[in-house]
Amino acid sequence: MKELEIGKSGIKVPFLGLGTWAIGGGSWWGDNEEQESIYTIQEAIDRGIRWIDTAPVYGLGYSEKVVGRALEGRRDKVILSTKCALEWDHETPCFHKEVDGTKVYRDLSKKSIMEDVDRSLTSLKTDYIDICYTHWQSPDRALYPLEETMDALMTLKKQGKIRAIGASNVTAQDIEEYCSFGQLDVIQEKYSILTRRVEAELDPVCRKYGVSIQAYSPLEQGLLTGKVTMDTELSPGDVRNYNIWWEPGNRLKVLNMLEGWKPYCEKYNCTPGNLTIALTSEMLDGVHVLCGARKTVQVQDNVKAINLVLEAEDIEQMKADISCILRD
């Protein structure tokens, strides 16, 4: 099983990780049964997924607590990442968004980040976090100087509370600035075979500084699993209503492409989701792929991609098929 290093941290994991945003539930994802969520996380670990990612804002604290319960007796088996700098217990001048009636704000001050990590340690029932990401960046450097933000993270690293520093939802300039104040090991960004901003904008600067990339939403929120049809209906509050690839015209193009990939699924004895995950891992050298799951059967399907080896000729043909969609 191929393992990839996370930045310059010395931490190595298989390329596939488990995301727990959906486990947080809420209006975007719907209610979850806690024990099923715990079983899902444990199933992922038992099947070789060693990177578990969460965040305080997922379910406004709920996801972290579920992850903490799931990792009891298993903490040493995983690389655990969470995030900081989104707050709902106090207001700041930087409003982020409303989550299920609760106003959430960005706060990248040293004081807030230090407090966030201490709360996460309690929720996760651990005394250290492997990777801590700043979840969203400040639009105003005068309000939250990045030097102060990085000082907080470097201090936490020196204290042994975190092992590596990450940043999510960034620009190339953000990465440059982070690296001017210390070692940034990984960024977490939306990236899929359809959403490719990372390749041109962020990958070059990441390579310059030895920063890894972890891709979230690689299956475009289920669209690339092969389980979606043109008749699939979304509820009014579903987050996928805001995804351009779920729009009817784009959805049809994607589904037609997946239909054309059925021979590959037969050749490799895999599902469209397995194929997409494996292909995503080949799109960028060294990319880590983060897949969400709420049920054990979803994990059982996703994990098959870890050992899926695609032939170079097939990779190039699928890339050509994708390019046709992106050009339309």
C-alpha positions as CSV (number, residue, x, y, z in Angstrom):
1,M,0.0,0.0,0.0
2,K,1.6,3.3,-1.2
3,E,2.1,5.8,1.6
4,L,2.7,9.6,1.0
5,E,4.4,12.0,3.3
6,I,2.5,15.0,4.6
7,G,4.6,18.0,3.7
8,K,7.9,18.0,5.6
9,S,6.3,16.6,8.8
10,G,7.7,13.1,8.5
11,I,4.1,11.8,8.8
12,K,3.2,9.2,6.2
13,V,-0.2,7.8,5.3
14,P,-2.0,6.0,2.4
15,F,-3.4,8.6,0.0
16,L,-7.0,8.0,1.0
17,G,-8.5,9.6,4.1
18,L,-11.9,9.8,5.7
19,G,-13.8,13.1,5.9
20,T,-16.4,13.6,8.6
21,W,-18.3,16.7,7.5
22,A,-21.4,14.8,6.7
23,I,-21.3,13.0,10.0
24,G,-21.9,16.4,11.6
25,G,-25.4,16.2,10.2
26,G,-27.5,19.4,10.2
27,S,-29.8,20.7,7.5
28,W,-27.3,20.1,4.7
29,W,-26.7,16.5,5.5
30,G,-29.7,15.4,7.6
31,D,-29.6,13.5,10.9
32,N,-27.2,10.7,11.6
33,E,-27.5,7.8,14.0
34,E,-24.5,8.3,16.3
35,Q,-23.6,4.6,16.7
36,E,-23.7,4.1,12.9
37,S,-21.3,7.1,12.5
38,I,-18.9,5.5,15.1
39,Y,-19.0,2.2,13.3
40,T,-18.3,4.0,10.0
41,I,-15.2,5.6,11.4
42,Q,-14.0,2.4,13.0
43,E,-14.7,0.4,9.7
44,A,-12.5,2.9,7.8
45,I,-9.6,2.4,10.3
46,D,-10.0,-1.4,10.2
47,R,-9.8,-1.3,6.4
48,G,-6.6,0.7,6.1
49,I,-7.7,4.3,6.1
50,R,-5.4,6.0,8.6
51,W,-6.2,9.8,8.1
52,I,-9.4,10.9,9.8
53,D,-10.3,14.6,9.2
54,T,-12.9,16.6,11.1
55,A,-13.6,20.2,12.2
56,P,-15.3,21.9,15.2
57,V,-17.9,23.6,12.9
58,Y,-19.1,20.3,11.4
59,G,-22.4,19.9,13.3
60,L,-21.3,22.8,15.5
61,G,-19.2,20.5,17.7
62,Y,-21.0,17.2,17.1
63,S,-18.6,15.7,14.5
64,E,-15.5,16.1,16.7
65,K,-17.3,14.5,19.6
66,V,-18.4,11.5,17.5
67,V,-14.8,11.1,16.2
68,G,-13.5,11.2,19.7
69,R,-15.8,8.4,20.8
70,A,-14.9,6.4,17.7
71,L,-11.2,6.7,18.4
72,E,-11.3,5.5,21.9
73,G,-8.7,2.6,22.1
74,R,-7.7,3.4,18.4
75,R,-6.1,6.8,18.6
76,D,-2.6,5.4,18.0
77,K,-3.8,3.8,14.7
78,V,-4.7,7.1,12.9
79,I,-3.5,10.5,11.8
80,L,-6.1,12.9,13.1
81,S,-6.7,16.4,11.7
82,T,-9.1,19.1,12.7
83,K,-9.4,22.8,12.1
84,C,-9.6,26.1,13.9
85,A,-10.6,29.8,13.5
86,L,-14.4,29.4,12.9
87,E,-16.3,30.5,16.0
88,W,-20.0,30.7,17.1
89,D,-19.6,31.4,20.8
90,H,-18.5,35.0,20.1
91,E,-18.8,37.6,17.4
92,T,-16.0,39.1,15.4
93,P,-15.9,41.7,12.6
94,C,-15.5,38.9,10.1
95,F,-18.8,37.1,9.6
96,H,-18.5,33.7,7.9
97,K,-22.0,32.3,7.4
98,E,-25.0,31.1,9.2
99,V,-25.2,27.4,10.1
100,D,-28.6,26.1,11.0
101,G,-29.6,29.4,12.5
102,T,-26.3,30.0,14.3
103,K,-24.0,32.8,13.1
104,V,-20.4,31.6,12.5
105,Y,-17.5,34.0,12.5
106,R,-13.8,33.8,11.5
107,D,-11.2,34.6,14.1
108,L,-7.6,33.9,13.3
109,S,-6.2,35.6,16.3
110,K,-3.6,33.8,18.5
111,K,-5.9,33.8,21.5
112,S,-8.8,32.2,19.6
113,I,-6.7,29.6,17.9
114,M,-5.1,28.5,21.1
115,E,-8.6,28.2,22.7
116,D,-10.0,26.3,19.7
117,V,-7.3,23.7,19.9
118,D,-7.8,23.1,23.6
119,R,-11.5,22.6,23.1
120,S,-10.8,20.2,20.2
121,L,-8.4,18.2,22.3
122,T,-11.2,17.8,24.9
123,S,-13.9,16.9,22.3
124,L,-11.6,14.5,20.5
125,K,-10.4,12.9,23.8
126,T,-6.8,13.1,22.9
127,D,-3.7,15.0,24.1
128,Y,-2.4,15.9,20.6
129,I,-3.7,16.6,17.1
130,D,-1.6,15.5,14.2
131,I,-2.6,18.3,11.8
132,C,-4.4,21.5,12.6
133,Y,-5.8,23.5,9.7
134,T,-7.0,27.1,9.7
135,H,-10.4,26.4,8.2
136,W,-11.0,29.7,6.3
137,Q,-8.6,32.6,5.8
138,S,-9.1,36.2,6.9
139,P,-10.0,38.6,4.1
140,D,-8.4,41.4,6.1
141,R,-4.8,41.0,7.1
142,A,-5.0,44.1,9.2
143,L,-7.6,42.5,11.3
144,Y,-5.8,39.1,11.7
145,P,-2.2,39.4,10.7
146,L,-1.0,36.1,9.3
147,E,2.2,36.4,11.4
148,E,0.0,36.2,14.5
149,T,-1.9,33.3,13.2
150,M,1.2,31.3,12.3
151,D,2.8,32.3,15.7
152,A,-0.2,30.6,17.4
153,L,0.2,27.4,15.3
154,M,4.0,27.3,15.8
155,T,3.5,27.8,19.6
156,L,1.0,24.9,19.6
157,K,3.5,22.8,17.7
158,K,6.3,23.6,20.2
159,Q,3.9,22.6,23.1
160,G,3.3,19.2,21.5
161,K,-0.5,19.9,21.0
162,I,-0.2,19.6,17.2
163,R,2.4,17.9,15.0
164,A,1.9,19.7,11.7
165,I,0.3,22.9,10.4
166,G,-2.3,23.1,7.6
167,A,-4.4,25.7,6.0
168,S,-7.7,25.3,4.1
169,N,-9.4,27.4,1.4
170,V,-6.3,29.4,0.5
171,T,-4.8,31.4,-2.4
172,A,-1.2,31.1,-3.7
173,Q,-0.4,34.3,-1.9
174,D,-1.7,32.8,1.4
175,I,0.6,29.9,1.0
176,E,3.6,32.2,0.3
177,E,2.8,34.2,3.4
178,Y,2.3,31.2,5.6
179,C,5.7,29.8,4.5
180,S,7.4,33.1,5.2
181,F,6.6,32.7,8.9
182,G,7.2,28.9,9.4
183,Q,6.6,25.5,7.9
184,L,3.2,24.9,6.3
185,D,2.9,21.2,5.7
186,V,-0.5,20.8,3.9
187,I,-3.4,22.6,2.4
188,Q,-6.9,21.2,2.1
189,E,-8.8,22.3,-1.0
190,K,-11.8,21.4,-3.1
191,Y,-10.4,19.3,-6.0
192,S,-11.8,16.7,-8.3
193,I,-11.4,15.5,-11.9
194,L,-14.0,18.2,-12.7
195,T,-12.9,21.0,-10.4
196,R,-9.3,21.7,-11.3
197,R,-8.3,25.2,-9.9
198,V,-5.7,23.7,-7.7
199,E,-3.6,22.5,-10.5
200,A,-2.7,25.8,-12.1
201,E,-3.1,28.2,-9.1
202,L,-1.8,26.3,-6.0
203,D,0.2,23.2,-7.0
204,P,3.2,25.2,-8.3
205,V,3.7,27.2,-5.1
206,C,3.1,24.0,-3.0
207,R,5.9,22.3,-4.8
208,K,8.1,25.3,-4.3
209,Y,7.7,25.0,-0.5
210,G,7.2,21.3,0.0
211,V,3.5,21.7,0.9
212,S,1.2,18.7,0.4
213,I,-2.3,18.9,-1.0
214,Q,-5.3,17.2,0.4
215,A,-8.3,17.1,-1.9
216,Y,-11.9,17.3,-0.5
217,S,-15.1,16.6,-2.4
218,P,-13.3,14.4,-5.0
219,L,-16.6,12.7,-5.8
220,E,-18.4,16.0,-6.3
221,Q,-20.7,15.2,-3.4
222,G,-21.8,11.9,-4.8
223,L,-22.1,12.8,-8.5
224,L,-19.1,10.7,-9.5
225,T,-20.2,7.6,-7.6
226,G,-22.3,6.2,-10.5
227,K,-25.3,6.1,-8.2
228,V,-26.8,9.4,-9.4
229,T,-29.2,9.7,-12.3
230,M,-31.0,12.6,-14.0
231,D,-34.0,11.6,-11.9
232,T,-32.2,12.1,-8.6
233,E,-33.9,14.9,-6.7
234,L,-32.4,17.2,-4.1
235,S,-34.2,18.7,-1.2
236,P,-34.4,22.6,-1.2
237,G,-31.7,22.8,1.6
238,D,-29.3,20.3,0.0
239,V,-25.8,21.7,-0.4
240,R,-25.5,20.1,-3.8
241,N,-28.0,22.6,-5.2
242,Y,-25.0,25.1,-5.2
243,N,-22.7,22.7,-7.1
244,I,-22.5,23.7,-10.8
245,W,-21.8,20.1,-11.8
246,W,-25.2,19.1,-10.3
247,E,-27.0,21.5,-12.7
248,P,-29.0,19.5,-15.2
249,G,-26.9,20.3,-18.3
250,N,-23.6,19.6,-16.6
251,R,-25.0,16.5,-14.8
252,L,-26.0,14.9,-18.1
253,K,-22.5,15.4,-19.5
254,V,-20.9,13.8,-16.4
255,L,-23.3,10.9,-16.4
256,N,-22.7,10.3,-20.1
257,M,-19.0,10.2,-19.4
258,L,-19.4,7.7,-16.6
259,E,-21.5,5.6,-18.9
260,G,-18.6,5.5,-21.3
261,W,-16.3,4.4,-18.5
262,K,-18.2,1.2,-17.8
263,P,-15.6,-0.9,-19.7
264,Y,-12.9,0.4,-17.3
265,C,-15.0,-0.6,-14.3
266,E,-15.4,-4.1,-15.8
267,K,-11.6,-4.2,-16.5
268,Y,-10.6,-3.2,-13.0
269,N,-13.5,-4.9,-11.3
270,C,-14.5,-1.7,-9.5
271,T,-17.3,0.8,-9.2
272,P,-17.3,4.3,-10.8
273,G,-16.6,5.8,-7.4
274,N,-13.5,3.5,-7.0
275,L,-12.3,4.5,-10.5
276,T,-12.8,8.2,-9.8
277,I,-10.9,8.1,-6.5
278,A,-8.0,6.2,-8.0
279,L,-7.9,8.5,-11.1
280,T,-8.0,11.6,-8.8
281,S,-4.9,10.3,-7.0
282,E,-3.1,10.2,-10.4
283,M,-4.1,13.8,-11.4
284,L,-1.5,15.5,-9.1
285,D,1.7,13.9,-8.0
286,G,1.5,13.2,-4.2
287,V,-2.1,14.3,-3.7
288,H,-4.0,13.1,-0.7
289,V,-7.7,12.3,-1.4
290,L,-10.3,12.9,1.3
291,C,-13.7,11.0,0.9
292,G,-16.6,11.5,3.2
293,A,-18.8,8.7,4.4
294,R,-21.7,8.3,6.8
295,K,-22.3,4.5,6.5
296,T,-20.0,1.5,6.7
297,V,-21.1,0.4,3.2
298,Q,-19.8,3.7,1.8
299,V,-16.4,3.2,3.5
300,Q,-16.3,-0.4,2.2
301,D,-16.7,0.9,-1.3
302,N,-14.3,3.8,-1.1
303,V,-11.5,1.8,0.4
304,K,-11.2,-0.4,-2.6
305,A,-9.6,2.5,-4.5
306,I,-6.5,2.3,-2.2
307,N,-5.0,-0.7,-4.1
308,L,-6.5,0.1,-7.5
309,V,-3.6,0.4,-10.1
310,L,-4.7,2.0,-13.3
311,E,-2.8,1.6,-16.6
312,A,-1.2,4.7,-18.0
313,E,-3.0,4.4,-21.3
314,D,-6.4,4.3,-19.5
315,I,-5.5,7.2,-17.4
316,E,-4.6,9.3,-20.4
317,Q,-7.9,8.4,-22.2
318,M,-10.0,9.3,-19.2
319,K,-8.2,12.6,-18.9
320,A,-9.0,13.2,-22.5
321,D,-12.7,12.5,-21.8
322,I,-12.7,14.9,-18.9
323,S,-11.1,17.6,-21.0
324,C,-13.9,17.3,-23.5
325,I,-16.4,18.1,-20.8
326,L,-14.4,21.0,-19.4
327,R,-14.1,22.5,-22.9
328,D,-17.9,22.4,-23.6
